[in-house]
Amino acid sequence: MQFLSQNHGCPGWGGEMAGRIRSFDWSQTELGAIEHWSASLRSAVQVLLASPLPMVMLWGRQGFMIYNDAYAEFAGGRHPYLLGCAVELGWPEVAEFNRHVLDVCLAGGTLSYRSKELVLLRNGKPEDVWMDLYYSPVPDDDQSPGGVLAIVVETTELVLTERARQEAERSYRAVNERIQLALSAGPLLGSFVWDIQNDTLSGDERFSRTFNYPPDTPLDALPVEIARQNIHPDDLEEVNRRVELTLRTGTPYNAEYRVRRLGGDYLWVLASGRCEFDTLGRPLRFPGVLIDINERKAAEASLLKFTRDLEQRVAEEVHARLTAEEQLRQSQKLEAIGGLTGGVAHDFNNLLQVIAGNLHLLARHEPHNANVQRRVSASIEAVERGAKLSSQLLAFARRQPLSPAVYNPRRIFDGLGELLQRALGETIQIEVTLPAEPWCIHVDRNQLENALLNLAINARDAMCGEGTIGLIGENIVLDESSCAGKDIPAGDYVRLSVIDRGAGMPPDVLDHVFEPFFTTKTDGQGTGLGLSMVFGFVKQSGGHIEITSDVGEGTRAQMYFPRSRQPETGEEAPHSPLLTGGQETILVVEDNEEVRSASVELLEQSGYRTLTAANADAAMALLLEGASVDLIFTDVVMPGLIKSSDLAAWARVQTPPMPILFTSGHTRDIISRNHQLSPDTHLLSKPYGPDALITMVRTVLGS
């Protein structure tokens, strides 16, 4: 096969792709071995490789891809996996579009698109791109269409630049219209044009009189220095600053300053204008108008005389600002601690998974050894305690996967009453207060119930086990000032409060209550993670939590959740019995060898067949080679070019779709949005045991 040979003697046959095409094993595709390719295909590939434009050949009904160096650069991280791949597998997010291209062109038609908008996955995220696309059929040796030659030129930057240019033109026209309206207004003191290149000023008679130019001065040659000299010295620096800003950035010019009159007094004016630039971005002209604002300034001065409480108002504003800044610093500190604890919890979960998996396997290997079973049982209990601790850390770090739904607070309080009474004891009274029609909220019910339970237990301990705890729900509207420092927007909220009349907390304790591992209880009475977990959950749900307390008076914990206007979620239907089975093939994708080994053994002991891959790159290679699997069980965070979310996106567009089960110490927003899982995303959190693993596998396969 000499048409791609380095010794062929034809110029332009170098480059990376020529070598990759020569070395690729085409016998595994419908094209067959490269030495048996048709003359038509060889000629088309020669044209393609010689072109500096991104070009790709889609050969056959499946559109096996052959492309040049320019297209390889366009493909980014998908190169070189696209070579020899069917186009619908290589670009699953636009599979329907490419199928239409193949249908039309293999029937003899052509297609072209100018600035076609498509959504492509880049770096694991959907991205809007625009491209010029040209498709034409390539005849085989029998003159029937054998493939499609595509020219792909990305025009995203050009499209965005053109939109920006059009927006700038619209803005410029709007400014000109405003200037024209201003010229016809009543309190005008004239108009002017500054020729920046020649540093000359022209204006009308009213402008000339305002700046005290001599009557015989030509209106088209007004000295700039005279105008500057008549501006109040205290205002000149600010005027110059605003002029420089407009010349540098093109922002509209607006400056209020005083102009000296002939009698020596000063007149307040407003100067407004805009700078015009040439095609190279150099400032050319500066047209503007002068408006009399003397009466307005006099009115402002009169108003100040009657505002005797100004200092008090300023003091209140300063105090509010300092309070908001302190809340912000506290929030930033907790955010930094959360980032650290989340990372620690993730690595801790991987270690726990290795320990848990091997303990369960050991128990299965020694079913009749009572000593082994006793020690394994104690060890697994310790692992579960560690997993609970890790879960609390992830909750504080806002990296726990949530499953939110829309709930009425009355429904949550009704369902929680018996659990609260049992947990708090008979010596605690619970008073629930709700409005007649509480607003709905969008939350994870289990996490909210845990948060209320944590706050109620803290309240009980503060009252030494006796007294009344108030649970209050309120519909409230927060304005901008009420939201200062809370990191939430103004709007409608539901406030859920837990109130006690206990010992209360001093300010130095109150400042640290949300920090992980901070506790005022004696050793063995608490981990110091309860309030940290509540803080993380509320923030992750888009809300805010605050605690106020007075020593000897009691404590009030208030959680704010945004109002949801969606209909309330109905009660879940009882789960149907799990499907029986266990003969399917499962592809286990996990970069930690010890975790992978334990998971594989657990699955195989339950009757499943397994394939393994150390990352998503290796998994995709197995699948593209034709490996048949019934379920992909994959870790979320792994090294490699292909992300687990990309692997899942590919699996979901297969026919039929391939089920995906994720596992992770935490999601890191790769498979979730703000760690809120979509209904079609299945996640098994680490560490897990054999029962949880097999139950989840059967659930995903059954769905």
LUMKOLMAR-935481 format. One line per field, with one value per residue (C-alpha): residue number from 1; z, x, y. Coordinates in Angstrom, 1 decimal. Last residue first. Layout:
BEGIN
num = c(NUM ...)
zz = c(Z ...)
xx = c(X ...)
yy = c(Y ...)
END
This chain:
BEGIN
num = c(703 702 701 700 699 698 697 696 695 694 693 692 691 690 689 688 687 686 685 684 683 682 681 680 679 678 677 676 675 674 673 672 671 670 669 668 667 666 665 664 663 662 661 660 659 658 657 656 655 654 653 652 651 650 649 648 647 646 645 644 643 642 641 640 639 638 637 636 635 634 633 632 631 630 629 628 627 626 625 624 623 622 621 620 619 618 617 616 615 614 613 612 611 610 609 608 607 606 605 604 603 602 601 600 599 598 597 596 595 594 593 592 591 590 589 588 587 586 585 584 583 582 581 580 579 578 577 576 575 574 573 572 571 570 569 568 567 566 565 564 563 562 561 560 559 558 557 556 555 554 553 552 551 550 549 548 547 546 545 544 543 542 541 540 539 538 537 536 535 534 533 532 531 530 529 528 527 526 525 524 523 522 521 520 519 518 517 516 515 514 513 512 511 510 509 508 507 506 505 504 503 502 501 500 499 498 497 496 495 494 493 492 491 490 489 488 487 486 485 484 483 482 481 480 479 478 477 476 475 474 473 472 471 470 469 468 467 466 465 464 463 462 461 460 459 458 457 456 455 454 453 452 451 450 449 448 447 446 445 444 443 442 441 440 439 438 437 436 435 434 433 432 431 430 429 428 427 426 425 424 423 422 421 420 419 418 417 416 415 414 413 412 411 410 409 408 407 406 405 404 403 402 401 400 399 398 397 396 395 394 393 392 391 390 389 388 387 386 385 384 383 382 381 380 379 378 377 376 375 374 373 372 371 370 369 368 367 366 365 364 363 362 361 360 359 358 357 356 355 354 353 352 351 350 349 348 347 346 345 344 343 342 341 340 339 338 337 336 335 334 333 332 331 330 329 328 327 326 325 324 323 322 321 320 319 318 317 316 315 314 313 312 311 310 309 308 307 306 305 304 303 302 301 300 299 298 297 296 295 294 293 292 291 290 289 288 287 286 285 284 283 282 281 280 279 278 277 276 275 274 273 272 271 270 269 268 267 266 265 264 263 262 261 260 259 258 257 256 255 254 253 252 251 250 249 248 247 246 245 244 243 242 241 240 239 238 237 236 235 234 233 232 231 230 229 228 227 226 225 224 223 222 221 220 219 218 217 216 215 214 213 212 211 210 209 208 207 206 205 204 203 202 201 200 199 198 197 196 195 194 193 192 191 190 189 188 187 186 185 184 183 182 181 180 179 178 177 176 175 174 173 172 171 170 169 168 167 166 165 164 163 162 161 160 159 158 157 156 155 154 153 152 151 150 149 148 147 146 145 144 143 142 141 140 139 138 137 136 135 134 133 132 131 130 129 128 127 126 125 124 123 122 121 120 119 118 117 116 115 114 113 112 111 110 109 108 107 106 105 104 103 102 101 100 99 98 97 96 95 94 93 92 91 90 89 88 87 86 85 84 83 82 81 80 79 78 77 76 75 74 73 72 71 70 69 68 67 66 65 64 63 62 61 60 59 58 57 56 55 54 53 52 51 50 49 48 47 46 45 44 43 42 41 40 39 38 37 36 35 34 33 32 31 30 29 28 27 26 25 24 23 22 21 20 19 18 17 16 15 14 13 12 11 10 9 8 7 6 5 4 3 2 1)
zz = c(36.7 37.7 36.8 39.0 41.9 41.6 41.7 44.7 46.6 45.8 47.0 50.1 51.1 50.4 52.5 51.5 52.4 50.2 48.8 46.2 43.6 41.0 38.7 36.9 39.5 39.3 42.3 44.3 45.0 43.9 40.5 40.4 38.5 38.7 41.5 43.8 44.2 47.6 48.8 45.5 43.7 40.5 39.0 35.3 33.2 29.4 27.1 24.5 22.1 23.4 24.2 28.0 27.9 26.2 28.8 31.6 30.2 29.9 33.6 34.6 33.0 30.0 29.8 32.8 36.6 38.6 40.5 40.2 40.7 38.3 38.2 34.5 34.1 31.6 29.8 26.3 25.3 21.7 21.3 21.9 25.4 26.4 25.2 27.1 30.3 29.8 29.5 32.3 34.8 36.2 34.3 35.3 33.9 36.1 36.0 38.7 40.9 44.4 45.1 41.9 43.1 46.5 44.8 42.3 45.0 47.1 44.1 43.0 46.5 46.7 43.2 43.7 40.1 39.9 36.9 37.5 34.3 35.4 33.5 34.5 36.2 39.5 39.3 41.3 40.8 44.0 45.5 44.6 46.6 48.3 46.5 47.7 49.1 46.8 46.2 46.9 43.9 42.8 44.3 46.5 49.3 50.0 53.3 56.4 59.6 63.0 66.2 69.3 72.6 76.3 78.9 81.4 79.0 75.9 72.6 68.9 66.2 62.5 59.5 55.9 52.8 49.3 50.3 50.5 53.0 55.2 54.9 55.7 58.8 60.1 59.7 61.6 64.3 65.0 64.4 67.9 68.5 71.6 75.2 75.3 76.7 78.3 76.2 75.1 71.6 68.6 66.4 63.2 63.5 63.6 67.3 67.1 67.5 70.0 72.4 72.6 72.7 75.8 75.4 76.8 80.0 78.8 77.7 74.3 70.8 67.5 64.5 60.9 58.7 55.4 52.9 50.2 48.6 49.0 47.9 50.3 51.5 55.0 55.3 54.4 53.8 56.1 54.3 50.9 51.9 53.5 53.4 56.0 56.3 59.7 61.3 65.0 67.1 70.7 73.3 76.8 80.0 81.5 80.2 81.5 79.7 77.4 76.9 75.6 73.3 71.8 71.3 69.5 67.2 66.2 65.7 63.5 61.4 61.1 59.9 57.4 56.1 55.7 53.9 51.4 50.7 48.4 50.6 50.7 52.2 55.4 55.3 58.8 60.1 62.2 66.0 67.5 71.3 72.5 76.2 77.6 80.7 78.6 76.7 73.9 71.4 71.8 71.7 68.6 66.8 67.6 66.3 63.1 60.8 61.8 61.6 58.1 56.8 58.4 56.7 53.3 51.1 47.6 46.9 47.5 47.1 48.4 47.7 50.6 49.6 51.6 53.7 56.9 55.4 54.2 57.7 59.1 56.5 57.5 61.2 60.1 58.0 61.0 63.2 60.4 60.3 64.1 63.8 61.0 63.4 66.2 63.7 62.3 65.9 66.7 63.4 63.7 67.2 66.1 63.2 61.3 58.5 58.0 54.3 54.4 57.4 55.7 52.7 54.8 56.6 53.2 51.9 55.1 55.3 51.6 51.9 55.1 53.3 50.4 52.8 54.6 51.3 50.7 54.4 54.3 51.1 52.6 55.9 54.0 51.8 54.8 56.9 54.0 53.8 57.6 57.5 54.6 56.5 59.5 57.4 55.8 59.2 60.4 57.2 57.7 61.3 60.2 57.5 60.0 62.4 59.7 58.6 62.1 62.6 59.3 60.5 63.8 62.0 59.7 62.6 61.8 58.3 57.9 56.9 54.4 52.6 52.0 50.4 48.2 47.1 46.2 44.2 42.3 41.6 40.2 37.9 34.6 31.8 29.6 26.5 24.9 21.9 22.4 19.1 17.9 20.6 19.2 19.0 15.6 13.8 15.1 18.5 19.6 23.2 24.9 26.7 29.8 31.8 34.7 35.9 39.3 38.9 41.0 42.2 40.9 39.2 35.8 36.6 37.9 36.8 39.5 38.9 38.1 35.8 33.4 30.6 29.2 29.3 26.4 28.5 28.2 26.9 29.2 32.3 31.4 31.2 34.6 36.2 34.7 36.1 39.5 39.6 38.5 41.2 44.1 41.7 40.5 36.7 35.0 34.3 32.4 30.0 29.3 28.7 25.9 23.7 21.7 17.9 16.3 18.3 17.2 20.2 19.6 22.7 25.1 26.6 30.0 30.4 30.4 27.6 25.2 26.0 25.3 22.0 20.7 21.0 19.5 21.3 19.9 21.1 17.5 17.9 20.7 18.7 21.7 20.7 22.8 23.7 25.6 29.0 28.7 31.4 29.0 27.0 23.2 23.4 26.0 23.5 20.9 23.5 24.5 20.9 20.4 23.5 22.2 18.8 20.6 22.7 19.6 17.9 20.9 20.9 17.2 17.8 20.8 18.6 15.9 18.3 19.7 16.1 15.2 18.3 17.7 14.1 14.1 10.6 9.8 6.2 5.8 3.2 3.2 2.2 -0.4 -2.7 -5.8 -8.5 -8.6 -7.4 -4.4 -4.7 -2.0 -0.9 0.2 3.6 4.5 8.1 9.3 13.1 16.2 19.7 22.9 25.6 27.6 30.3 30.6 29.4 26.2 25.5 22.4 21.9 18.4 16.6 12.8 11.8 8.1 7.3 4.2 3.0 -0.1 -1.5 -3.2 -0.9 1.1 1.6 3.1 5.3 6.6 7.5 9.2 11.3 12.2 13.6 15.6 17.1 18.3 22.0 21.0 19.1 18.8 19.0 16.3 14.1 14.1 15.4 13.1 14.5 17.1 20.1 18.8 19.6 21.9 24.1 21.4 18.3 16.7 16.9 15.3 12.6 11.6 11.6 9.1 9.6 9.0 10.8 10.3 9.2 10.2 6.6 5.1 5.4 7.3 6.1 8.2 7.3 9.4 6.9 6.0 3.3 2.2 4.5 3.1 -0.5 0.0 2.0 -1.0 -3.4 -1.3 -0.9 -4.6 -5.3 -3.0 0.2 0.1 1.4 4.4 5.7 5.9 5.7 7.7 10.8 12.6 9.5 9.8 12.4 12.6 11.7 8.3 9.6 12.6 10.4 8.1 11.1 12.6 9.7 6.5 3.1 1.9 -1.0 -3.0 -3.0 -2.0 0.4 3.5 2.3 2.4 -1.2 -1.3 0.0)
xx = c(-34.8 -34.1 -30.4 -30.1 -32.0 -30.2 -26.8 -28.0 -29.1 -25.8 -23.6 -25.7 -25.6 -21.9 -20.9 -20.4 -17.8 -18.2 -21.5 -23.4 -24.7 -27.5 -28.2 -31.6 -33.4 -30.7 -28.3 -27.9 -24.2 -24.3 -25.2 -24.2 -22.0 -18.7 -19.9 -17.1 -19.1 -17.9 -16.2 -17.5 -19.5 -21.5 -23.9 -24.5 -27.0 -26.3 -28.9 -30.3 -29.1 -26.3 -26.9 -26.7 -23.4 -21.7 -22.9 -21.8 -18.3 -18.2 -19.3 -16.6 -14.1 -11.9 -8.4 -7.1 -7.0 -10.1 -12.9 -16.4 -15.8 -17.6 -20.0 -21.0 -23.9 -25.0 -21.6 -20.6 -17.0 -17.0 -13.6 -15.3 -16.4 -12.9 -11.3 -14.0 -13.1 -9.4 -9.9 -12.5 -9.9 -8.3 -10.6 -12.2 -14.6 -16.9 -19.4 -22.0 -22.9 -23.0 -19.4 -18.4 -19.8 -18.0 -14.7 -14.9 -15.6 -12.6 -10.2 -11.4 -11.0 -7.5 -6.5 -7.7 -8.4 -11.9 -14.0 -15.9 -17.7 -20.5 -21.7 -25.1 -25.7 -27.0 -30.8 -33.8 -35.6 -36.0 -39.5 -41.5 -40.8 -43.8 -45.0 -43.4 -45.7 -46.4 -44.0 -45.6 -46.3 -43.5 -43.5 -40.5 -39.7 -36.0 -34.9 -33.8 -32.7 -33.0 -31.4 -32.6 -30.8 -31.6 -31.9 -29.1 -26.4 -28.0 -28.0 -28.5 -27.8 -27.9 -28.5 -28.8 -30.3 -29.4 -29.7 -25.9 -25.9 -28.5 -26.7 -23.3 -24.5 -26.5 -23.3 -21.2 -23.9 -23.6 -19.9 -18.5 -18.0 -20.3 -20.6 -17.4 -15.3 -17.4 -19.6 -18.5 -17.9 -15.8 -15.0 -16.1 -16.6 -20.3 -20.4 -17.2 -18.4 -21.2 -18.5 -16.8 -20.2 -21.4 -23.9 -27.3 -28.2 -31.5 -34.7 -34.9 -35.9 -35.6 -36.6 -37.6 -37.8 -39.5 -38.2 -39.5 -37.0 -33.7 -30.7 -28.6 -25.0 -26.1 -23.9 -26.6 -29.8 -32.0 -30.8 -31.8 -35.3 -36.3 -40.0 -41.1 -43.3 -42.7 -42.1 -41.5 -40.3 -40.2 -38.5 -40.0 -38.3 -36.1 -33.1 -30.4 -31.8 -28.8 -28.8 -32.4 -31.6 -28.6 -30.9 -33.4 -30.8 -29.5 -33.1 -34.0 -30.8 -31.5 -35.1 -33.7 -31.2 -33.9 -36.2 -33.7 -35.0 -37.2 -39.5 -43.3 -45.0 -46.9 -50.7 -52.2 -48.8 -46.8 -46.1 -44.9 -44.4 -42.3 -42.2 -39.1 -39.3 -40.6 -37.3 -35.6 -35.1 -38.6 -40.3 -38.3 -39.1 -42.8 -43.0 -40.9 -43.7 -46.0 -43.1 -42.2 -45.8 -46.3 -43.1 -44.7 -42.2 -40.7 -38.0 -34.2 -31.9 -28.6 -25.1 -22.8 -20.2 -21.3 -18.0 -20.2 -22.1 -18.9 -17.5 -20.7 -20.5 -16.9 -18.0 -20.8 -18.3 -15.9 -18.7 -19.5 -15.9 -15.9 -19.0 -17.2 -14.3 -16.6 -18.3 -15.0 -13.8 -16.9 -16.9 -13.3 -13.8 -16.9 -15.2 -18.1 -18.4 -14.7 -14.4 -17.5 -16.3 -13.0 -14.8 -16.8 -13.6 -11.8 -14.5 -14.8 -11.1 -10.7 -13.9 -12.7 -9.5 -11.5 -13.8 -10.8 -9.6 -13.0 -13.3 -9.9 -10.8 -14.1 -12.4 -10.0 -12.6 -14.9 -12.2 -11.9 -15.6 -15.9 -13.3 -15.1 -18.4 -16.8 -15.2 -18.6 -20.4 -17.7 -18.2 -22.0 -21.6 -19.1 -21.5 -24.4 -22.3 -21.2 -24.8 -25.9 -23.1 -24.1 -27.6 -26.5 -24.3 -27.1 -29.5 -29.6 -30.9 -32.6 -29.4 -28.6 -31.9 -31.0 -27.7 -29.4 -31.9 -29.0 -27.4 -30.6 -30.9 -27.3 -27.8 -27.3 -26.5 -23.4 -23.4 -20.9 -18.9 -15.4 -13.7 -10.8 -9.7 -7.6 -9.2 -7.6 -10.9 -11.2 -12.7 -15.6 -15.7 -19.0 -20.5 -22.1 -21.1 -23.2 -23.0 -22.9 -22.3 -19.6 -19.3 -16.6 -18.9 -17.8 -18.9 -16.6 -17.6 -18.4 -18.3 -20.5 -19.0 -20.5 -18.5 -19.9 -17.4 -15.0 -12.3 -9.2 -10.6 -13.6 -11.4 -9.1 -12.1 -13.3 -9.9 -9.5 -12.9 -12.0 -8.7 -10.4 -13.2 -11.3 -9.7 -13.2 -13.3 -12.6 -8.9 -9.8 -12.1 -9.5 -6.9 -9.0 -8.8 -12.0 -11.3 -14.7 -16.5 -14.1 -13.2 -14.5 -16.8 -14.0 -14.6 -16.3 -16.8 -20.6 -20.6 -18.7 -21.1 -24.1 -22.5 -22.0 -18.9 -15.5 -12.4 -9.0 -6.5 -5.6 -6.1 -8.7 -11.0 -13.3 -16.9 -19.2 -22.8 -24.4 -25.8 -28.9 -31.6 -34.5 -33.8 -33.4 -29.7 -30.4 -32.6 -29.9 -27.4 -29.7 -30.1 -26.3 -26.0 -28.6 -26.8 -23.5 -25.1 -26.6 -23.3 -21.5 -24.1 -23.5 -19.8 -20.2 -22.4 -19.8 -17.0 -19.1 -19.7 -16.0 -14.8 -17.2 -16.4 -15.0 -14.2 -15.2 -14.8 -16.6 -16.0 -18.8 -18.5 -19.1 -21.5 -21.9 -19.3 -18.4 -14.9 -16.5 -17.9 -17.3 -20.5 -20.2 -20.5 -19.6 -19.8 -19.1 -19.1 -20.6 -20.0 -22.2 -20.5 -21.7 -19.2 -16.7 -13.7 -15.6 -19.0 -20.5 -23.7 -24.1 -24.8 -24.2 -22.2 -22.8 -24.1 -23.6 -25.1 -24.7 -26.9 -26.0 -27.9 -24.8 -24.8 -28.4 -28.3 -24.8 -25.6 -28.8 -26.9 -24.4 -27.2 -28.7 -25.3 -24.6 -24.0 -22.6 -19.6 -17.2 -19.9 -22.1 -19.0 -18.0 -14.4 -11.4 -9.6 -11.8 -9.7 -6.7 -8.0 -11.0 -9.1 -9.0 -11.0 -10.1 -6.4 -7.1 -9.1 -6.1 -3.9 -6.1 -9.1 -10.4 -13.6 -15.8 -19.2 -21.5 -23.0 -19.5 -16.7 -16.9 -13.8 -12.7 -11.3 -9.9 -8.4 -4.7 -5.5 -2.9 -4.2 -7.8 -6.8 -4.7 -7.6 -9.9 -7.5 -7.1 -10.9 -11.4 -8.7 -10.5 -8.8 -7.3 -3.8 -5.5 -7.0 -10.8 -13.0 -15.8 -13.5 -11.2 -9.0 -8.3 -5.5 -4.0 -0.3 -0.7 -3.5 -1.4 1.6 -0.4 -2.1 1.2 2.4 4.1 2.4 2.7 5.0 4.7 7.8 6.1 8.9 6.9 4.2 0.6 -0.3 2.1 0.0)
yy = c(-0.3 -3.9 -3.7 -0.5 -2.1 -5.4 -3.6 -1.5 -4.6 -6.4 -3.5 -2.7 -6.4 -6.7 -3.7 -0.1 2.5 4.4 5.9 3.9 6.4 6.0 8.9 8.9 11.0 13.7 13.9 17.1 17.5 21.2 19.7 16.1 13.6 15.6 17.9 16.6 13.4 12.2 9.0 7.5 4.9 5.2 2.7 3.0 1.0 0.7 2.3 -0.1 1.1 3.2 6.9 6.3 4.5 7.5 9.9 7.5 7.3 11.1 11.4 9.0 11.3 10.3 11.6 9.6 9.6 8.6 10.4 8.9 5.2 2.9 0.0 -0.4 -2.8 -5.5 -5.9 -7.1 -6.2 -5.0 -3.4 0.0 -1.3 -2.4 0.8 2.8 0.9 1.5 5.3 5.2 4.0 0.8 -1.5 -4.8 -7.3 -9.3 -12.3 -12.2 -15.1 -13.5 -14.6 -12.9 -9.6 -9.7 -10.8 -8.0 -5.4 -6.6 -6.5 -3.0 -1.6 -3.0 -1.8 1.8 3.0 1.6 0.6 -2.7 -3.9 -6.2 -9.3 -10.7 -14.0 -12.6 -12.7 -12.0 -8.7 -6.7 -6.7 -3.5 -0.5 1.0 4.2 7.4 10.0 12.9 15.8 19.2 21.3 23.7 27.2 26.5 29.0 29.3 27.7 29.7 27.7 29.4 28.2 30.1 29.6 30.2 32.9 32.1 33.2 34.7 32.9 33.5 30.8 31.4 29.1 30.0 28.4 27.1 23.4 23.1 25.9 24.1 20.7 22.2 24.1 21.0 18.8 21.4 21.6 17.8 17.5 18.2 14.5 14.2 13.0 10.9 13.7 16.4 18.7 22.2 21.0 22.0 19.0 20.8 24.6 25.6 26.5 28.7 32.3 31.2 30.0 33.4 35.1 33.3 30.4 29.7 27.8 26.5 28.1 26.3 27.3 25.3 27.5 26.7 29.8 29.4 32.0 34.4 36.8 38.6 36.6 34.4 34.8 35.7 38.8 41.2 39.2 41.4 44.5 43.1 42.2 38.9 37.7 35.3 32.2 30.7 27.3 27.0 24.0 25.1 22.9 22.8 21.7 19.0 17.1 19.4 22.4 22.8 19.0 19.1 22.0 20.1 17.1 19.4 20.9 17.4 16.1 19.1 18.5 14.8 15.5 18.0 15.4 12.7 15.2 16.4 19.8 22.0 24.0 24.5 27.5 26.9 27.5 28.0 29.0 26.5 26.2 22.9 22.7 19.8 18.9 17.2 14.9 12.0 11.6 13.4 10.6 9.0 12.4 13.4 10.1 10.5 14.1 13.7 12.6 15.5 18.0 16.9 17.0 20.5 21.7 21.1 19.2 19.5 17.0 16.8 13.8 15.1 13.8 14.9 17.4 20.4 20.3 20.0 17.2 15.5 15.6 14.1 11.3 10.7 10.3 7.9 5.9 5.7 4.4 1.9 0.8 0.3 -1.9 -3.8 -4.4 -5.7 -8.1 -9.3 -10.1 -12.0 -13.9 -14.8 -16.2 -18.1 -19.8 -21.4 -18.9 -18.4 -17.4 -15.3 -13.4 -12.8 -11.4 -9.1 -7.9 -7.4 -5.2 -3.2 -2.5 -1.5 0.6 2.3 3.4 4.8 6.6 8.2 9.6 11.3 12.4 14.1 16.0 17.2 18.2 20.5 22.1 22.5 24.3 26.8 27.3 27.7 30.5 32.1 32.0 33.5 36.3 36.9 37.1 39.6 41.6 41.7 42.9 45.5 46.7 46.9 48.9 51.2 51.7 52.4 54.9 56.6 56.9 58.4 60.9 61.9 62.6 66.4 65.9 69.3 71.1 68.3 69.0 72.6 71.6 69.1 71.8 74.0 71.2 70.7 74.4 74.5 71.5 73.4 70.9 70.9 68.6 66.2 65.2 63.7 62.9 60.6 58.1 55.3 51.8 50.9 51.3 54.9 55.8 58.1 59.2 59.9 62.9 64.4 67.5 68.4 71.9 73.7 77.5 79.3 82.9 85.3 87.7 86.5 83.0 80.2 76.6 74.0 70.2 67.2 64.7 62.1 60.5 57.2 54.2 54.0 52.3 54.5 57.8 57.5 56.8 59.7 62.1 60.8 61.3 64.8 65.8 64.4 66.4 69.6 69.6 71.3 73.8 74.9 74.8 78.2 77.4 74.1 76.0 78.6 75.8 74.1 77.2 77.5 77.1 76.3 78.9 81.6 83.9 87.4 87.3 86.4 82.9 83.0 79.3 79.5 82.1 79.8 76.9 79.1 80.2 76.7 74.6 73.7 72.5 71.6 69.0 68.0 64.2 64.7 67.0 68.0 68.7 70.9 71.6 74.4 75.4 73.2 73.5 72.9 69.7 69.6 68.8 66.1 64.3 64.3 63.1 60.3 59.2 59.2 57.0 54.5 54.4 53.5 50.8 49.2 49.3 47.8 45.0 44.3 44.1 41.7 39.5 39.6 38.6 35.7 34.4 34.8 33.0 30.1 29.7 26.1 24.9 21.3 20.0 16.6 13.9 11.3 7.7 5.0 6.9 4.8 5.3 1.6 2.6 4.3 7.8 10.4 12.2 15.9 17.5 21.1 22.4 26.0 25.7 27.3 25.9 25.8 23.7 20.7 19.7 16.8 18.8 19.5 17.8 19.4 21.5 22.6 25.9 25.9 29.0 28.3 24.9 22.7 19.5 17.4 14.6 11.3 8.9 8.4 12.1 12.4 9.3 10.0 13.6 12.6 10.0 12.8 15.0 12.1 11.3 14.8 14.0 10.6 12.0 9.1 6.5 8.1 8.7 5.0 4.8 4.1 7.2 8.8 7.4 9.5 12.1 12.5 15.0 17.6 16.8 20.1 19.3 15.9 17.7 19.8 16.6 14.8 12.5 8.9 8.2 5.1 6.4 3.5 3.2 3.3 5.8 9.1 11.0 13.9 17.3 20.2 22.6 22.4 19.8 17.3 14.5 14.9 14.8 11.7 10.1 10.8 9.2 6.0 5.8 6.0 3.4 0.9 -0.2 -3.7 -2.8 -1.0 -4.2 -4.1 -1.0 -2.7 -2.4 -4.8 -5.1 -1.4 -2.1 1.4 1.8 3.5 5.8 6.8 7.6 9.8 11.4 12.7 14.7 13.9 13.3 16.9 16.3 13.0 10.9 7.7 6.9 7.8 5.4 6.6 5.8 2.9 0.0)
END
